[in-house]
Amino acid sequence: MKIKFNFINIFFFISAAISFVVTLNFYNNIKNGYELILLFPLFFCIIFLFTFGKLNIKDSYVPLTTFIFIMVQSIRFIVMPPIIAMAGENNGTNFLNPTISSIRLATILMIFDIFSTTLVMYFFSLKKKVKVKKIMRIEGNRYIYTSFLFFSLILYFFVSRSVKLFHFFIVPLTGDVRIGDITDTPVVITQQIIMISMILLFLCAVSYFSKKYEYKKENFYFYISLIFAIINVGIITGERRSGQVFSAFCSIWILTRIYPKKTKKIIFIIAGVALIILSFMSIYKISNAVAYSSYANAIRNSQFDISSLSSTLQSYFQGPQDLAVIIEFKNTVHLGIENFIFDLSRSIVPISFFIKNIGTVTSEIFNNYLYNGFQKTGHVISSTAYSYLYFGILLTPLFSIVNIIISVFFERKMTSSNSYEMSYMWAYLFIRVAINLTANTPALINQITIMLCTGGLLFRVAKLSGNSIKDKTLLQFK
């Protein structure tokens, strides 16, 4: 099979060449230990062209996982090197100062990781997809869903409104303290129940209006479905921007399956709305808009520069510095297999509720190490770092590969489901894992099991209870 000279291959070839030239131009500016990043774009280009460069990715068995994998790795190996080079001595988080030898080992492990994971991803991508058109329907019992929605409504008015679990479209700049992640277990469960009810309401509404559209062929019903999708995307929980990405992807996935001829319009509108919301949320978080009492003032006072960009890329896409810190952490703190087993147990809901206070997970131990005991959260551990931490150099790509396998599984379940409820849930689990392929696996398992034990359990019980909605709907409009 020969390499295809198509737009994608040419784009990555040119991008890698530009990245190499820019990094080479700033080579004298590179901090000691980072010398190998000069070869990152060339290595990525070669391994890409001789694997995915031979394939038509859209015809793959798992095109979405493949595409996201390529994009994440291209950011790490094409975008990151010139940014690190331009940032020079201030290319990462200021208080992290790993040794030169640790950084060099980290760059070698990153190359080993992408080589191994690319081969695994390429193996899954070789299989061709089979196109099967399925009719979507609500499968669950209407009475169970109605009861759940009523219960969620009560929770919203008596709990959610008082503690402000949700915001819509924009986070208001009220008070002097930024909103943060909720950690109190009962409140987290309440938030999850209400979020599932909103998803269910969105799916029931879309099911109803899609049937109206099929019968009357009027665009009015399509736009009503689109409005419900926009509302779904506009629900903000905490300051993490990933929630909007998940909602946007799932909404697009559901609507494009129902209205395939309007795919471009659906993607453009929903992605546009999500981008606007994400922009304001980024200003809120990065520029600390609360301190300025105005989004406009926060933008004017923003001091985001090339050093900040380099630090952000290394933190979010697991650059050499973050991996180097783990290398030194492993040499300083002894962690045995019992810590790994505890991490897995604490990640699985509902097991985690019963062992919450009997031990300390690796991420807390790591952050205590970084912040001298003053902070338990802040820095995440990547899949590569987590594998190295517990299984050493030879198995460094282990959890990156595990993440790929999980993502592939969810993508196949997502594309094969003909249930509105399960299709949305599989899509949510898929995108949650796919855009976090470089995150440590226990953290992903925690989010997966939370969704399975709330939405998954509800949908399963509703389906097994019989009396499915099928051609009817919860929303009995006339």
C-alpha positions, 0 to 999 in steps of 0.5 A, a space after each residue: 500500500 503506497 502513501 497517498 498524496 492527498 491534502 491531509 498528508 501534504 498538510 502534515 508534511 508542510 506543518 512538520 517542516 515548518 515546525 522543524 525550521 522554526 524550532 531549529 531557528 530558536 535552537 540556541 534558545 532551547 533549555 538544556 535537556 530539551 534538545 530532542 524536541 527538534 526531532 519531534 516534528 520529523 519523527 511524527 511526520 515519518 510515522 504518520 505518513 507510513 501508517 495513516 498516510 496510507 489510509 482513508 481515515 473516514 472509511 476506517 472502522 473507528 474514524 473518530 478515535 483515529 482522527 482525535 488521536 492524530 490531532 492530539 499527537 500533532 499538537 504534542 509533536 508539531 505545535 509544542 516544539 517550536 513554542 517550547 523553543 521560543 519560550 526558552 528558559 520559561 517554557 513550563 510551570 515556573 516552580 517545576 524544575 526537573 533536572 536535565 537528565 530527567 527532561 532528556 529521559 522524558 523526551 525519549 519516553 514521549 517518542 517511545 510512547 507515540 511509536 507504540 500507540 501509533 502502531 496500535 491505533 493503526 491496527 484498529 484503523 485498518 478495518 473498514 467500517 460497515 455502513 448500517 442505517 438504523 432508525 433511532 427511537 426512545 427505548 425506555 419506559 415513559 412512566 419511569 422517565 416522567 417520574 425521574 424528570 419530576 424528581 429531578 425538578 424537585 431537586 433542582 428547585 430545592 437544592 440546585 438553585 440554592 448552591 448554584 450547581 448550574 449556569 446557562 450560557 455564561 458564568 455571572 461575575 458575582 462575588 469575589 470568589 471563582 466557582 470551582 469543582 464540587 467535591 461534596 458527594 451528595 451535591 455531586 450526585 444531585 448535580 449528576 441526576 439533574 444533568 441526566 434529566 436535562 439530557 433526557 429532556 433534550 432526547 425526548 424533545 428531539 425524538 418528538 420533533 424529528 417525527 414531526 419533521 419526517 411527517 410534515 417536512 417543515 424546517 420549523 421542527 428541525 430548528 426547534 430540535 436545534 434550539 434544544 441542542 443549543 440549550 443542552 450545550 449552554 448548561 455550564 457546570 463548574 469552570 471546566 470547559 470540557 463539559 461544553 465540548 462533551 455536550 456539543 459533540 453529543 448533540 451534534 452526534 444525535 442531530 446528524 443521525 436524525 437529520 443527515 442532510 443538514 449535517 454541515 448546518 448542525 455542526 456549524 451552528 452548534 460548534 459556533 455556539 460552543 466556541 462562544 461559550 468556551 471563549 467566555 469560560 476561558 476568559 473567566 478561568 485564565 484571565 480571572 474575570 471575577 477579579 475584574 468584575 467584567 469580561 472586557 476588563 479581564 481581556 484588557 488586563 490579560 498577560 498571556 504570552 509565549 511562556 504562558 502558552 508553552 506552560 499551558 501546552 505542556 500541562 494540557 498535552 503532557 509535555 516533557 516537563 510534566 513527565 520529567 517531574 513524574 520521573 523524579 517523583 518516582 525516584 523520591 517516593 516509593 509507590 507499590 502495586 497496592 497504591 495502583 490497586 487502591 487508585 483503581 478501586 477509588 476510581 470505580 463508582 460506587 466502590 469509591 464511596 465506601 473507601 473514600 477516607 481509608 487511603 490516598 490516591 496517587 494524584 493527591 500524593 503527587 500534588 502534596 509532593 509538588 506543593 509541599 503538602 499545601 495542595 492536594 490537586 492542581 497537576 494531573 498525571 498523564 497516561 505515559 507518566 502513570 505507566 512509567 510510575 508503576 510499571 517502568 520504562 518498558 511499559 511506559 505506553 501501557 495506559 496510553 494503549 489502554 485508553 485507545 482500546 477504551 475509546 475504540 470500544 465506546 466508538 463502536 457502541 456509539 455507532 451501532 446503537 439505535 437508541 437515543 438514550 444509549 447512543 447519547 451515553 456512548 457518545 458522551 463516554 467516547 468523547 470523554 475518553 477520546 479527547 483525554 487519550 493522554 490522561 491517566 486511566 483511573 481518572 477516566 474510569 472514575 468519569 466513565 463509572 459515574 455516567 454508567 451508574 447514573 444515566 446508564 442505570 436509568 436507561 437500562 432500568 427504563 428499557 427493561 421495564 417495558 412499555 417503551 415509548 417507541 413511536 410516542 414520546 414523553 412530550 405529548 404535544 399535539 
